[in-house]
Amino acid sequence: MSASLSDALMRLMPCALSVCLVACAHAPADPQERLARYRQHAGPPVASIEYARNMRWEALGDQALAVWPRRDTGFLLELASPCSGLDEAGSIQLTRSEGRVHSRTDAVRVMSMSGARPMQRAPCPIMLISPIREPPADAPGELRDIDESEGGQP
């Protein structure tokens, strides 16, 4: 490698490292920070949403999650109380009736967690469903599939 190319790379390295650090610092890893950002981008609550096959989800702590029926359409689901294992769940189910998920009637059920054997867990009632008007810049985060098995009433 020529000396001038080596010098140019050495001058660019600190800039590239700075860009990487700023990018990493921009995306909040703390679920409470992510939840706060989702709330800023959420519209007024709605009574229900249409359940869609292949819906994806992201935990926002143990009392909220974002669901994505389509890549460009998301909803913030806030639960009535902390949902044991939600933030570590590998799989969840949403209860629904007549193809819709309703606030105050339907629930989230944690189906599996990494490293834990499957077990029946209590349903976690959904209190609020709010459309995400404009997703935060880093949304959606780590998305997982919703378990498609029939989710009846909680």
C-alpha positions in Angstrom: 0.0 0.0 0.0 1.3 3.4 -0.9 2.2 5.9 1.8 -0.4 8.5 0.7 -3.2 5.9 0.7 -2.1 4.7 4.1 -2.1 8.3 5.4 -5.5 9.0 4.0 -6.9 5.8 5.6 -5.4 6.8 9.0 -7.0 10.3 8.7 -10.5 8.8 7.9 -10.4 6.1 10.6 -11.3 8.6 13.5 -14.2 10.0 11.4 -15.6 6.6 10.6 -15.3 5.6 14.3 -17.2 8.7 15.3 -20.0 8.1 12.9 -20.3 4.5 14.2 -20.4 5.7 17.8 -23.0 8.4 17.1 -25.2 5.9 15.2 -25.0 3.4 18.1 -25.8 6.1 20.7 -28.8 7.3 18.7 -30.8 4.1 19.1 -32.0 3.7 22.7 -31.5 0.2 23.9 -33.5 0.7 27.2 -37.0 -0.6 26.7 -38.5 2.3 28.7 -36.7 4.8 26.4 -38.1 3.0 23.4 -41.6 3.0 24.9 -41.4 6.7 25.5 -40.4 7.3 21.9 -43.2 5.1 20.6 -45.7 7.0 22.8 -44.5 10.3 21.3 -45.3 8.9 17.8 -48.6 7.2 18.8 -52.0 8.6 17.8 -55.2 8.6 19.9 -56.3 5.1 21.2 -58.6 3.0 19.1 -61.1 0.4 20.2 -59.7 -2.5 18.1 -57.4 -3.4 15.2 -57.7 -6.0 12.5 -55.7 -9.2 13.3 -53.3 -9.9 10.4 -51.5 -13.2 9.6 -47.7 -12.9 9.8 -48.0 -10.0 12.3 -44.7 -9.2 14.0 -44.0 -7.7 17.4 -41.4 -6.0 19.5 -41.4 -6.0 23.4 -41.1 -2.5 24.9 -40.5 -3.7 28.5 -42.9 -5.9 30.4 -46.0 -3.7 30.0 -46.1 -2.7 26.4 -45.3 -3.9 22.9 -45.4 -2.7 19.3 -47.2 -4.9 16.8 -46.7 -4.6 13.0 -49.4 -6.1 10.8 -47.6 -4.7 7.8 -44.1 -3.3 7.5 -45.5 0.3 7.3 -48.3 -0.1 9.8 -47.8 -0.4 13.6 -49.7 -0.2 16.8 -48.7 0.3 20.4 -50.3 -2.1 22.8 -50.2 -1.1 26.5 -51.1 -3.7 29.0 -53.1 -3.4 32.2 -50.2 -4.6 34.4 -46.7 -6.0 34.0 -46.8 -9.2 31.9 -44.3 -11.8 33.3 -41.7 -12.7 30.7 -42.9 -10.4 27.9 -39.6 -8.6 27.5 -37.8 -12.0 27.2 -40.4 -13.9 25.3 -39.6 -15.7 22.1 -43.2 -16.2 21.2 -46.6 -14.6 22.1 -50.2 -15.0 21.1 -52.9 -12.3 20.8 -56.4 -13.3 21.7 -59.0 -12.0 19.2 -62.6 -12.4 18.3 -64.1 -12.2 14.8 -60.7 -11.3 13.3 -60.1 -8.2 15.6 -58.0 -7.5 18.6 -59.9 -5.3 21.1 -58.6 -3.2 24.0 -60.0 -4.1 27.4 -61.3 -7.4 26.0 -58.3 -9.2 24.5 -55.0 -10.1 25.9 -51.3 -11.0 25.2 -50.1 -14.5 26.2 -46.4 -15.3 26.6 -45.9 -18.7 24.9 -42.2 -19.3 25.2 -39.0 -17.8 26.6 -35.4 -18.5 25.7 -34.0 -21.2 27.9 -37.3 -22.0 29.6 -39.6 -24.9 29.1 -43.0 -24.1 27.6 -45.7 -23.5 30.2 -49.1 -22.0 30.5 -49.0 -18.4 31.6 -51.8 -16.1 32.6 -53.1 -13.8 29.8 -52.1 -10.1 30.1 -55.1 -7.8 29.3 -54.6 -5.1 26.7 -55.7 -1.7 28.1 -54.8 0.6 25.1 -54.2 0.2 21.4 -52.8 3.3 19.7 -51.8 3.5 16.0 -48.2 4.5 15.4 -48.6 7.6 13.3 -44.9 7.9 12.3 -42.6 5.2 13.6 -39.5 6.4 15.5 -36.4 6.5 13.3 -35.1 3.2 14.8 -38.4 1.4 14.6 -39.2 -1.3 14.3 -36.4 -2.9 16.4 -35.9 -6.6 16.9 -39.1 -8.1 15.5 -40.5 -11.6 16.3 -43.4 -13.5 14.8 -46.7 -13.8 16.6 -47.7 -17.4 17.2 -50.5 -18.0 14.6 -52.3 -20.7 16.6 -55.9 -19.8 17.3 -56.1 -17.3 20.1 -59.6 -17.2 21.4 -60.8 -15.2 24.4 -58.4 -14.8 27.3 
